[in-house]
Amino acid sequence: MVLFPNCKINLGLYILSKRPDGYHNIETVFYPLGWHDAIEVIMQPNGATPVSEVSPIKFTHTGLPVPGRPDENICLKAYHLLKKDFPKLPPVFFHLHKTIPTGAGLGGGSSDGAATLLLLNNKFKLQLSTQKLMEYALELGSDCPFFINNVPVYATGRGEKTEPVSLDLSGYSLLIIYPGIHIQTAWAFSRVVPGENRPALKKRIQQPVETWANTLRNDFELPVFQKYPQIENLKETLYKNGALYASLSGSGSAVYGIFPKNQAPRLKWDNGHVCKIIP
């Protein structure tokens, strides 16, 4: 069984306050886009070598590099999370083909984790409700629950409190650029000064895309651009090439531009950059 987990972008992102649990309260809009990884899960053949002595599953990956040890991958964490409540969950073989860069602010890892929960629920008929899947997903990461329903949402809290938002960008084309820089989310949060005095995002996101350049902001841009001016240059390049709106996604380092339909430019970049046009 195979699923194709997709990425997301943030349309506006405000860091409101530091929470007693160490997380931050945020306000953002998550929007899903058609840039996909691929995850396959099959029953593990008898005699297969597990990823480690303590893990009953085997994991391989291809495509872009996946940081960290294989037995710490979020797909395996999702398996073990379900295994605690479903001890009869059998050993499996996972293969992940990675095309969404990690450390890019695109939610690729979170999407892989959520897709793993969906895969296991469907393949082994665990009969988990959407709400229960979202509860499991939250244990994997703050934005993982978004990928269970995978529709545009207005998100608050850690990012787990969501409500649907009427938003359709299918009449536009998008260009996403990942500059080959891995940004640690914890570092980015440590550089932002939280503040409750933020624009009314829910109202502003309903305005025409052409107005967003003057009304939407990502609070991570200031510290990220200060440390990595080349990322700010990418955003400026998108505007110079006709973007109606451009922004850092999440804590970065990917930036995206929204263009009139079929007008996203095919730009040449240095080695290490990964570009994706969403028609």
C-alpha positions as CSV (number, residue, x, y, z in Angstrom):
1,M,0.0,0.0,0.0
2,V,1.4,3.4,-1.0
3,L,0.5,7.0,-0.1
4,F,1.9,10.2,-1.4
5,P,2.2,12.7,1.4
6,N,2.3,16.4,0.3
7,C,3.9,19.6,1.5
8,K,2.3,22.7,2.9
9,I,3.0,26.4,2.9
10,N,2.2,29.0,5.6
11,L,0.2,32.0,4.5
12,G,1.0,34.5,7.2
13,L,2.7,33.2,10.4
14,Y,2.6,35.1,13.7
15,I,4.3,34.0,17.0
16,L,1.9,35.3,19.7
17,S,3.3,34.0,23.0
18,K,5.5,31.5,24.8
19,R,3.6,28.8,26.6
20,P,4.2,27.2,30.0
21,D,4.8,23.9,28.2
22,G,7.7,25.3,26.2
23,Y,5.8,25.6,22.9
24,H,4.6,28.8,21.3
25,N,1.1,30.0,20.5
26,I,0.9,30.8,16.8
27,E,-1.5,32.0,14.2
28,T,-1.2,30.9,10.6
29,V,-3.0,29.5,7.6
30,F,-1.8,26.1,6.4
31,Y,-2.3,25.5,2.7
32,P,-1.6,22.1,1.1
33,L,0.3,21.8,-2.1
34,G,1.1,19.1,-4.7
35,W,4.7,18.4,-4.0
36,H,4.8,14.8,-2.8
37,D,7.0,12.2,-1.1
38,A,6.0,8.5,-1.4
39,I,5.6,6.0,1.4
40,E,5.1,2.3,0.9
41,V,4.3,-0.2,3.6
42,I,4.1,-4.0,3.2
43,M,4.1,-7.0,5.5
44,Q,7.6,-7.8,6.4
45,P,8.8,-11.2,4.9
46,N,9.9,-13.9,7.3
47,G,13.6,-13.6,8.0
48,A,13.9,-10.0,7.0
49,T,16.5,-8.0,8.9
50,P,14.9,-5.3,11.1
51,V,16.3,-1.8,11.3
52,S,17.6,-2.5,14.8
53,E,17.4,-5.2,17.5
54,V,14.7,-3.2,19.3
55,S,12.6,-2.4,16.3
56,P,10.3,-4.9,14.6
57,I,10.2,-3.0,11.3
58,K,12.5,-2.4,8.4
59,F,13.0,1.0,6.9
60,T,14.7,2.2,3.7
61,H,14.7,5.4,1.9
62,T,15.7,6.9,-1.5
63,G,15.7,10.4,-3.0
64,L,16.8,13.4,-1.0
65,P,18.8,12.9,2.2
66,V,16.9,12.1,5.3
67,P,18.8,13.5,8.4
68,G,19.2,11.4,11.5
69,R,19.3,7.7,12.2
70,P,16.9,5.5,10.3
71,D,15.4,4.1,13.5
72,E,14.5,7.7,14.6
73,N,12.6,8.5,11.4
74,I,9.1,9.9,12.0
75,C,7.5,7.0,10.0
76,L,8.9,4.5,12.6
77,K,7.8,6.8,15.5
78,A,4.3,6.7,14.0
79,Y,4.4,2.9,13.9
80,H,5.6,2.6,17.5
81,L,3.0,5.1,18.6
82,L,0.2,2.8,17.3
83,K,2.0,-0.3,18.4
84,K,1.6,0.7,22.0
85,D,-2.2,0.6,21.7
86,F,-2.4,-2.1,19.0
87,P,0.2,-4.7,20.2
88,K,-0.8,-7.2,17.5
89,L,0.3,-4.8,14.8
90,P,2.6,-7.0,12.8
91,P,6.2,-6.3,11.6
92,V,6.3,-4.2,8.4
93,F,8.6,-3.0,5.8
94,F,8.6,0.8,5.1
95,H,10.1,2.5,2.1
96,L,10.2,6.3,1.9
97,H,11.1,8.1,-1.3
98,K,11.9,11.7,-0.3
99,T,11.4,14.6,-2.7
100,I,10.3,17.3,-0.2
101,P,13.4,18.8,1.4
102,T,13.7,18.6,5.2
103,G,14.4,21.7,7.3
104,A,12.6,23.8,4.7
105,G,9.4,24.8,6.5
106,L,7.3,22.8,4.1
107,G,6.1,20.2,6.6
108,G,7.5,17.2,4.7
109,G,8.5,15.2,7.7
110,S,5.2,15.9,9.5
111,S,3.3,14.9,6.4
112,D,5.3,11.6,6.2
113,G,4.3,10.9,9.9
114,A,0.6,11.6,9.3
115,A,0.6,9.5,6.1
116,T,2.1,6.6,8.0
117,L,-0.7,6.7,10.6
118,L,-3.2,6.8,7.7
119,L,-1.4,3.9,5.9
120,L,-1.4,1.7,9.0
121,N,-5.0,2.5,9.9
122,N,-6.1,1.5,6.4
123,K,-3.9,-1.5,5.8
124,F,-4.6,-3.2,9.1
125,K,-8.2,-1.9,9.5
126,L,-7.6,-0.3,12.9
127,Q,-10.9,1.7,12.4
128,L,-9.4,4.8,14.0
129,S,-11.6,7.9,13.6
130,T,-10.3,11.1,12.1
131,Q,-10.3,12.7,15.5
132,K,-8.3,9.8,17.0
133,L,-5.8,9.9,14.1
134,M,-5.3,13.7,14.7
135,E,-4.7,13.0,18.4
136,Y,-2.0,10.5,17.5
137,A,-0.6,12.9,14.9
138,L,-0.2,15.6,17.5
139,E,2.1,13.3,19.5
140,L,4.4,13.3,16.5
141,G,4.5,17.1,15.9
142,S,2.5,20.3,16.1
143,D,1.6,20.5,12.5
144,C,1.1,16.7,11.9
145,P,-2.7,16.8,12.6
146,F,-3.2,19.2,9.7
147,F,-2.1,16.5,7.2
148,I,-4.8,14.1,8.4
149,N,-7.5,16.2,6.8
150,N,-5.2,18.0,4.4
151,V,-7.4,21.0,3.5
152,P,-6.7,24.7,4.0
153,V,-7.1,25.7,7.6
154,Y,-6.7,28.6,10.0
155,A,-4.5,27.3,12.8
156,T,-3.9,28.5,16.3
157,G,-2.5,27.1,19.5
158,R,0.7,25.1,18.7
159,G,-0.8,24.8,15.2
160,E,-3.1,21.9,16.2
161,K,-6.2,24.0,16.7
162,T,-7.7,24.3,13.2
163,E,-10.8,25.5,11.5
164,P,-11.4,25.2,7.7
165,V,-10.9,28.4,5.7
166,S,-12.4,29.1,2.3
167,L,-9.3,29.5,0.2
168,D,-8.5,28.3,-3.3
169,L,-5.2,29.0,-5.1
170,S,-5.8,26.7,-8.0
171,G,-6.2,29.8,-10.3
172,Y,-2.5,30.6,-9.6
173,S,0.8,29.0,-10.2
174,L,3.4,28.7,-7.4
175,L,7.2,28.4,-7.4
176,I,8.9,27.0,-4.3
177,I,12.6,27.4,-3.9
178,Y,14.7,25.5,-1.3
179,P,18.2,26.9,-1.1
180,G,19.8,23.9,0.5
181,I,20.0,25.4,4.0
182,H,18.5,23.3,6.9
183,I,17.0,25.6,9.5
184,Q,16.4,24.2,13.0
185,T,12.9,25.2,14.1
186,A,14.0,25.5,17.7
187,W,16.7,28.0,16.7
188,A,14.2,30.1,14.7
189,F,11.7,30.2,17.6
190,S,14.5,31.4,19.9
191,R,15.1,34.4,17.7
192,V,11.5,35.6,17.5
193,V,10.1,38.1,19.9
194,P,6.5,37.0,20.5
195,G,3.7,39.6,20.6
196,E,-0.1,39.5,20.7
197,N,-0.5,42.6,18.6
198,R,-0.7,41.0,15.2
199,P,-3.0,41.6,12.1
200,A,-6.4,39.9,11.8
201,L,-5.1,37.1,9.7
202,K,-8.5,35.4,9.1
203,K,-9.8,38.6,7.5
204,R,-6.7,39.5,5.5
205,I,-6.4,36.0,4.0
206,Q,-9.9,36.5,2.4
207,Q,-8.6,39.6,0.5
208,P,-7.2,39.3,-3.0
209,V,-3.8,37.7,-3.3
210,E,-2.5,40.9,-4.9
211,T,-3.0,42.7,-1.5
212,W,-1.1,40.1,0.6
213,A,2.3,41.6,0.0
214,N,1.2,44.6,2.2
215,T,-0.9,42.7,4.7
216,L,0.6,39.3,5.5
217,R,3.8,38.7,7.4
218,N,5.9,35.7,8.6
219,D,7.5,36.5,11.9
220,F,10.4,34.1,11.2
221,E,11.6,36.2,8.2
222,L,13.4,38.8,10.3
223,P,15.8,36.4,12.1
224,V,16.2,34.0,9.2
225,F,16.9,36.8,6.7
226,Q,19.4,38.4,9.1
227,K,21.4,35.2,9.4
228,Y,20.9,34.1,5.8
229,P,20.6,37.2,3.5
230,Q,20.7,34.9,0.5
231,I,17.3,33.6,1.5
232,E,15.9,37.2,1.5
233,N,17.5,37.6,-1.9
234,L,15.4,34.7,-3.2
235,K,12.2,36.4,-2.0
236,E,13.2,39.6,-3.7
237,T,14.0,37.7,-6.9
238,L,10.5,36.2,-6.9
239,Y,9.0,39.6,-6.7
240,K,11.3,40.9,-9.4
241,N,10.1,38.1,-11.6
242,G,6.4,38.8,-11.2
243,A,5.2,37.2,-8.0
244,L,2.0,38.6,-6.6
245,Y,3.0,37.5,-3.2
246,A,6.2,35.9,-1.9
247,S,7.1,34.6,1.6
248,L,9.2,32.3,3.7
249,S,7.3,29.2,4.5
250,G,7.2,28.2,8.2
251,S,10.6,28.7,9.8
252,G,12.2,28.3,6.4
253,S,14.4,28.0,4.5
254,A,12.1,27.5,1.6
255,V,10.5,30.5,0.0
256,Y,7.6,30.5,-2.4
257,G,6.0,32.9,-4.8
258,I,2.4,33.0,-6.0
259,F,2.1,34.0,-9.7
260,P,-0.7,34.5,-12.2
261,K,-1.7,31.1,-13.7
262,N,1.1,29.5,-15.9
263,Q,3.4,32.5,-15.3
264,A,5.8,31.0,-12.7
265,P,9.3,31.7,-14.1
266,R,11.8,28.9,-14.7
267,L,14.8,30.4,-13.1
268,K,18.3,29.0,-12.9
269,W,19.9,28.6,-9.5
270,D,23.1,27.5,-8.0
271,N,23.8,23.9,-7.2
272,G,22.1,22.8,-4.0
273,H,18.8,24.7,-4.7
274,V,15.7,22.6,-5.2
275,C,12.9,24.2,-7.2
276,K,9.3,23.1,-7.7
277,I,6.6,24.7,-9.8
278,I,3.0,23.9,-8.8
279,P,1.1,24.6,-12.1
